[in-house]
């Protein structure tokens, strides 16, 4: 099963100063970190988490899905998001033990969604 990282490309943090949005900057960094892996990335214009920009969603068929936010669009955040997505991909249910979470991901979880029913 493929794990998808969906990145909001319209996110702008309160200190945004113009040019590329913070979401576009984070998306480019995540895409570079995920390159060559089994993870898939996609950009989406507005995950509706504006008060917690920058936002991403992690999803895979039949697994728990997560929305994460309040990231700084930098390499450390991108690496942590991709590292967590790899752990999500390796998990049968999508749940990853807290002790395995990359440190920079802690405190960024916004929501958790149950898998959709198959019928």
Residue pairs with C-beta under 8 A, 6 or more apart in sequence:
1 60
1 61
1 62
1 63
1 89
2 38
2 39
2 40
2 60
2 61
2 89
3 38
3 39
3 40
3 58
3 59
3 60
3 63
3 85
3 86
3 88
3 89
4 39
4 40
4 41
4 42
4 57
4 58
4 59
4 60
5 30
5 34
5 39
5 40
5 41
5 42
5 56
5 57
5 58
5 81
5 82
5 85
6 41
6 42
6 43
6 44
6 47
6 56
6 57
6 58
6 59
7 23
7 26
7 27
7 30
7 41
7 42
7 43
7 44
7 54
7 55
7 56
8 23
8 43
8 44
8 45
8 46
8 47
8 49
8 53
8 54
8 55
8 56
9 21
9 23
9 24
9 27
9 43
9 44
9 45
10 21
10 23
10 45
10 46
11 21
11 22
11 23
11 26
11 47
11 49
11 50
11 53
11 54
11 55
12 21
12 22
12 23
12 50
12 53
13 22
13 53
13 54
13 72
13 73
16 22
22 53
22 54
22 73
23 43
23 53
23 54
23 55
23 73
24 43
25 73
26 54
26 56
26 71
26 73
26 77
26 78
27 41
27 43
29 73
29 74
29 75
29 77
29 78
30 41
30 56
30 78
30 81
30 82
31 41
32 78
33 75
33 78
33 79
33 81
33 82
34 40
34 41
34 82
34 85
37 82
37 86
38 89
39 82
39 85
39 86
39 89
47 55
47 56
47 57
47 67
49 55
49 67
49 69
49 110
52 69
52 70
52 110
53 69
53 70
54 69
54 70
54 71
54 72
54 73
54 77
55 67
55 68
55 69
55 71
55 110
56 67
56 68
56 69
56 71
56 81
57 65
57 66
57 67
57 68
58 65
58 66
58 68
58 84
58 85
58 88
58 94
59 65
60 88
60 89
60 94
61 115
62 115
62 118
63 88
63 91
63 92
63 93
63 94
63 115
64 93
64 94
64 95
64 112
64 113
64 114
64 115
65 94
65 112
65 113
65 115
66 88
66 94
66 109
66 110
66 111
66 112
66 113
67 109
67 110
67 111
67 113
68 81
68 105
68 108
68 109
68 110
69 108
69 110
70 107
70 108
71 77
71 81
71 108
76 104
77 104
79 102
79 104
80 102
80 103
80 104
80 105
81 105
83 102
83 105
84 96
84 101
84 102
84 105
87 96
87 100
87 101
88 94
88 96
94 115
